[in-house]
Amino acid sequence: MSPIKLVTFDVTNTIIKILGGVGHNYAKVASLYGKNIDALTIDKSFRVVYKRNAEMYPNFGVNHGLTASKWWDKVVTETLTESGSDHENLDKIAKHLFLHFSTNQGWEVVEDAVETLSKLKAAGMQLGVISNFDERLEKILMQLALRHFFDFVICSATARFAKPDAGIFHLALEKAGVKACDAVHIGDHVVNDYNGSMNVGINGILYASSIKNIPENIDKSHIVSSLLDVIPIVTGVR
């Protein structure tokens, strides 16, 4: 690996994660509007609904005339309906949740993220974010006291490219002014993060708590279970 000048990170489930999980948050907000829905049921419905809408209207529907707010309204409404809710107040719940997840109230920082970012920054690295996220991302990172670590933040909804599209990775390289071989990207998704970055010549690192379900063709030296493990790989100092 050539000397690294740029380190980019995925966001969701890499440096931040939903506080308490999707089902917990949806159920809690729904209860404010008189609905009693099981959080585990919501979790199951959400996975199906999110996948369906991501396939029908990729990248939050930016190329289908949808705003992120409208896209999420659709996901929330379908999730709660398929979890057994009637239609009353679903529009209000969806808008409430969109605002809720625009703040630090819906998110928490992943363990070791701050220490990892601090040490990489101190080592002189350029740091960036490449995330399949909507336009709320900058505000969320600011409220979680993470934004100052990054030289740039690229979210797919405004870039109009979504991982694993090469375009979003090339945009990061252009912003940093570095070659692909001088960059590292870390994320938790095999296709979007690892394969996406490797396909454009960026050094990919897969963040995974277990190698149990990781495809065998992925080099095990490219897998980390802690963000702190990224530091010696990137800096060459062990």
N, C-alpha and C positions, 0 to 999 in steps of 0.2 A: 504494500500500500504506500503510495507516495504521500509526502507530508500533507496533512489535512488542513485546509483553510476555512472550510465551511461545514457546519453541522446543522442539519435541519431535523425537525421533529414533527411527527404526527401529534395531534392534540388529544382527541377522545380516547381514553383508556391507555394513553401513553404518558402524558403529563398532567391531565386532569381526568376526573371521572364523575359521573352523576352521583350526587350525595344521597345515599340510601336506595338508589336504583330507580328505574322508570316507574315501575308499578307503585312503589311507595309514594312517589311524588304525585302521580296522577290520582291515586286513591285519596290522598290527603286533600288536594285541591277540590276534587269532586265532592268530598264530604262537606265542604263549605257551601255547596249548592244543594245539599239535601240528598246526596246520593251515597249509598253504601255499597261499594264494589270491592271485591277481594283483590289485593295487590298482586298476588301470584297469577290470578286469572288475567289481570291487565297485562302483566309481563308476557304471558303466552300470546295474547292477542296482538300486543305491540310488535313482537318479532315478525309475525305473519304480515301485519298491515304495513310495517315499515319496508319490508322486503318487496312487497307488492307495489307500493308507491314509488320506491326507488327504481324499480324496473320500468314502470309505466311512465314516470316523470323524473328521469335522472337529474341529479344535481339540483334538487329542490325546485324542479320545474322551470329553471331559468330559460330554457329554450322552448317552453310550452306556454309562455305567457303568464306563468304563475309567479307570485312573490313568495319569499320564504314563509311569510306569515300565513298566506293562503295554503301553501303546501302543508305546513304543520297543522293548520286548522283541520284539514282533510284527514291527516294521520290521527290526530287526537279524536276527532268525531267518530271515525271508523273503529278505532281501538276501543273506545268506551261502548259503542253500539255492539260490537262483537263480544264485549265482556258482559253483556246483559243489560246495559243501560237503555232507558227510553231516550227520546230526543230532547226533552226539556232541558234548557240551559246549556246544552252542549257547546253552543257558540261562545257563551260567556266563559265556560271552563277552558276552551281552547285558547282564547285570548289571554286568560289569566295565566295559563301555563307558558305561553310564549313569552310573556313578560317575566314570569318566574325564572325561566331558564336564560333570561337575558342578564341575570344578576349572579352574584356569588352565592345566593341562597340555594341554588340548585346544583352546585358543583363543589368538589373538593380537590385539592392538589394531591397527586399520586406521591406515595412515599419516596423519598430520596430525590424528587424532581428538583427542588430548590438547591440542594447541595450539588447535584450534578451540573445544573445550569451555571451556578456560581463558579465552580471549578473550571468548567470549559471556558467561561468568559474570562476568568483570570489567566488562563493559558493563552489568551489572545485569539481565540476562535471567533469567527463570525457565526452568529446563531440565527436561525430562521425557523418559521413554522410553515409547513405545507399541510393543509387540512381540508378534508371534505366537510365543510361547515358553511353556515350562512353568515350574513353580515354582522351578526351579534358578537362574533369571536373577539374582535379587538376590545370591546367593552368588557367582556367576561374576563379576559386576561388582565386587564387593568384592575378590575375589582378583586381579582385573586392575587394581586401584587406580583404578577409574572411578566407583564408586557415589557418592562424595562430590560429584561434579559435579551430580547430579540431585536436584531437589526431590521428585520422585516417580518410581516405576517401575511401569508397568502391563504385566503379562503376560496374554496372552489366556486362559490356562488357569485362572487365579484370577478374572479379571474375568468369564469366561464369555461374552465377546464376542471375536470375532477380526476383524482387519482383513480386508476393507474395511467391515465392519458399522459403521454410524454410532454405535452405542452405545459403542464403545471410545474413539472420538474425543470424544464428548460427556462421557465420564467424565473424560478429561484436562482438558477445559475447566472442568469442575466443580471438580476438584481445585485448579486454578490460579486459579479465580475470574476468568477473562477471557472475552471474547467471541471467537467464531471468527475475526472479521476482524483481531483483534489477535494471532493465533497463526500460527506457521509449523511445518509438519511436513516432515522430510527423510527420505527412504528410497529404496531401490533398486528397488522393485517398482512397476510402472506401475499395476496395478489396486489392490493392497493399500494402497500408500502415497500415490501421487500422486492417483489418482482417488478413493480413499477419503477423503482429507483435503479435496480440493476439493469433493466432493459435500456436505460439511457446512459449507462456507464458510471453512474454514481455508486459508491460503495454502500450496499444495503446492510442494515442490522435489524434483525427481527427481535422485538421485545415480547417475550413469552414466559409465563410462569412455569410452564411445563413443555417438554418436547414430545409429549405423548401423541398429540394429533398433528405434529408438524410433518409435512412431506419429506420423504427420505432424501430427496435430491437437494435439499437445502444444507449447505455446509454448516455443521454444528458450531464451528468457530464464529459463525455470523449470528448466533443466537445468544441473547442475554436475558437473565431472569431478574436482574436489578439494573436500574438506570445507572447506578454507580459503576457497573461493569463496562459501561461505554467509555469511561474516562481513559483507562489504559489502552484500549483499542485505538482511540482517536489520537491520543497524545504520544503513544509509544512508550510511556513511562509506567512501569509496574511496581 
